[in-house]
Amino acid sequence: MRFTHPGFKIASLVAALFIVSACKSSEAPTDTGSTGGGAVTSSIVPGSQEDLAVTAGDSVFFDYDQYNLRPEGQATLQSQAAWLAKYPSVTLTIEGHCDERGTREYNLALGERRANSARAYLISLGVDPSRLQVISYGKDRPFAVGSDETSWAQNRRGFSRVN
């Protein structure tokens, strides 16, 4: 006996879908950050380093042998100033970094000028100077390892670290 009724084909397809969905994994569900009400919570702690990085950005980049802020660096620092306004108890240390070229002493001085440039801009935006410290690492703590322009560009930066 052969079933050729169109309704049988649809019923067979629906039954197959139910069987497939019933065969879903029986593993325990993993926590996806959902609160159960449809909202997704974040694991980022407000006022933390990760929050700064995600919300405002934590690095400004400089041209070779320069410490003046580029427009995109100013925009990042404007975002940092707004972020700091939300967290009045947070303080930052602005680290000055350089690429590997030049002497250690020269790069320590350049890194300090870069950090102070970022600090001065934040102060001009209304951030209390007592909330901002500077330190220069020069070329001693590279972010990117390599002796090429791409690595050097990533290492010429001011990095804002939440204390």
Stockholm file with secondary structure:
# STOCKHOLM 1.0

chainA/1-163         MRFTHPGFKIASLVAALFIVSACKSSEAPTDTGSTGGGAVTSSIVPGSQEDLAVTAGDSVFFDYDQYNLRPEGQATLQSQAAWLAKYPSVTLTIEGHCDERGTREYNLALGERRANSARAYLISLGVDPSRLQVISYGKDRPFAVGSDETSWAQNRRGFSRVN
#=GR chainA/1-163 SS CCCCCHHHHHHHHHHHHHHHHHTSCCSCCCCCSBCSSSCBCCCCCTTSHHHHHHHTCSEEECCTTCCSCCHHHHHHHHHHHHHHHHCTTCCEEEEEECCSCSCHHHHHHHHHHHHHHHHHHHHHTTCCGGGEEEEEEETSSCSSCCSSHHHHHHHSEEEEEEC
#=GC SS_cons         CCCCCHHHHHHHHHHHHHHHHHTSCCSCCCCCSBCSSSCBCCCCCTTSHHHHHHHTCSEEECCTTCCSCCHHHHHHHHHHHHHHHHCTTCCEEEEEECCSCSCHHHHHHHHHHHHHHHHHHHHHTTCCGGGEEEEEEETSSCSSCCSSHHHHHHHSEEEEEEC
//
